[in-house]
Amino acid sequence: MRARAILSLLAVALAVTAGTAHATAATSVYQVWLERGGKLWLAKREQPATTTPARAAMQALLAAPTVAESAAGVRSEVPAGTDVLGLGIANGTATVDLGGGFASAGTRAAVWMRLAQVTYTLAQFASVDRVALRVDGRAVSTLAGVSVPRTMTRSTFHTLIPLITVWNPPIGSSLAGSVRVSGDADVFAGHVHVAIAGQSGAIIARAQTTTSCGTGCRGGYTVLVPFTVANNQLGGVVVYDDDTDGNGVPQHRVRVPVVLLA
């Protein structure tokens, strides 16, 4: 089963690489927030340029994870078949109207993650400070038995954001020669380490950098990591912080499955 998953991810990633040569220069790139391991997961989406990126981001969220993301354990708590009935932004508030499927039953944790995914996806835009939810045209105060704030901000769901997020590379990316790893983190002294692991798990390259903020706040990071491999293989980009308690294991660690090209 694992072998089939690896081959599937490799095939998908190579197909994506082959298609990028035909991509146009005018594109819109935006965030879609999904779920992995009980925490929010930052995913990147790119499409031909659009004048309505917030709606495009919501539609991408409702489309669920990609094949490569699903193979890596990324999922969505937004019920399948949910539709965007309306979306307006005014005075810093994005009011999104979703179809009745969004109110499907679920555990409190699942419903809270569902709300967080929508809020984080919309709040990425500079014009959005908060999100108000409607379902089938009506404002909601509860969803599947879970209380819904009148307006929601990213801070409403701060416990669901991992201390390290990775913006680039996305899961399933095909990488050759080097990779620019970027994201944000709230880690001790802002120290961020990056390792490139081959299919066997052996580390083939390392780098380290510091976030734009120190201890106790969230800051961005970016670092270029060169690497070489002898053959195309499934690998991983591993981002982690310092081993602050001295037990030989980083306090926080994120692994992004990718394909390494010779």
QUIVENNOR-V583041 format. One record per run of one state. SS is the DSSP state (@ for helix, = for strand, . for the rest). FROM is the first residue (numbers start at 1). TO is the last residue. If there is no record, write none. Layout:
ss & from & to
SS & FROM & TO
SS & FROM & TO
This chain:
ss & from & to
. & 1 & 1
@ & 2 & 20
. & 21 & 26
= & 27 & 36
. & 37 & 38
= & 39 & 48
. & 49 & 52
@ & 53 & 62
. & 63 & 66
@ & 67 & 71
. & 72 & 74
= & 75 & 75
. & 76 & 83
= & 84 & 90
. & 91 & 92
= & 93 & 98
. & 99 & 99
@ & 100 & 103
. & 104 & 107
@ & 108 & 122
. & 123 & 129
= & 130 & 135
. & 136 & 137
= & 138 & 139
. & 140 & 141
= & 142 & 143
. & 144 & 145
= & 146 & 147
. & 148 & 151
= & 152 & 152
. & 153 & 153
@ & 154 & 160
. & 161 & 163
= & 164 & 168
. & 169 & 173
= & 174 & 176
. & 177 & 177
= & 178 & 185
. & 186 & 187
@ & 188 & 190
= & 191 & 197
. & 198 & 202
= & 203 & 210
. & 211 & 218
= & 219 & 226
. & 227 & 232
= & 233 & 240
. & 241 & 252
= & 253 & 261
. & 262 & 262
